Amino acid sequence: MIIVVGESLGKGGTRSHLARLLDVSVPEMMAHVLWINLWEYPHTTTSIYVDAIERLAREEDAVLLLGRRVVRAFDLADRGPFEVVSRNAGLGPLIVPVPHPSGLNRWYNVPANVAAAETVLRSLWRINR
């Protein structure tokens, strides 16, 4: 399973842009992806959500962290885009920092970045859906 963790998910073009990167339709993507808004409830501690997500994710899952704030919440700010992390000495889920796929993120204006994103995301899609 792919677990997508972000903030304000479902607003703007995030879902459609991610589906384009995966090369699937939005309905197909939504049928196979668990979406979690990290800041769904105001005044809650993100560390509680981070712990719960890491416990929820199985070894064979991929957890996509959309955006810098989410990556920081998972204590992975030192990781680059699409630098795959596996917790627990390789026994945990794959955790992947992803530049936020909103239409506002200029990272996706560079064709080489888009190609890299498509390669990693499509590979994870084939393995985890």
Stockholm file with secondary structure:
# STOCKHOLM 1.0

chainA/1-129         MIIVVGESLGKGGTRSHLARLLDVSVPEMMAHVLWINLWEYPHTTTSIYVDAIERLAREEDAVLLLGRRVVRAFDLADRGPFEVVSRNAGLGPLIVPVPHPSGLNRWYNVPANVAAAETVLRSLWRINR
#=GR chainA/1-129 SS CEEEEESSTTSTTHHHHHHHHHTSCHHHHHHHEEEEETTSSTTCCHHHHHHHHHHHSCTTCEEEEESHHHHHHTTCTTSCTTCCEEHHHHTSCEEEEECCCSTTCGGGGSHHHHHHHHHHHHHHHHHHC
#=GC SS_cons         CEEEEESSTTSTTHHHHHHHHHTSCHHHHHHHEEEEETTSSTTCCHHHHHHHHHHHSCTTCEEEEESHHHHHHTTCTTSCTTCCEEHHHHTSCEEEEECCCSTTCGGGGSHHHHHHHHHHHHHHHHHHC
//
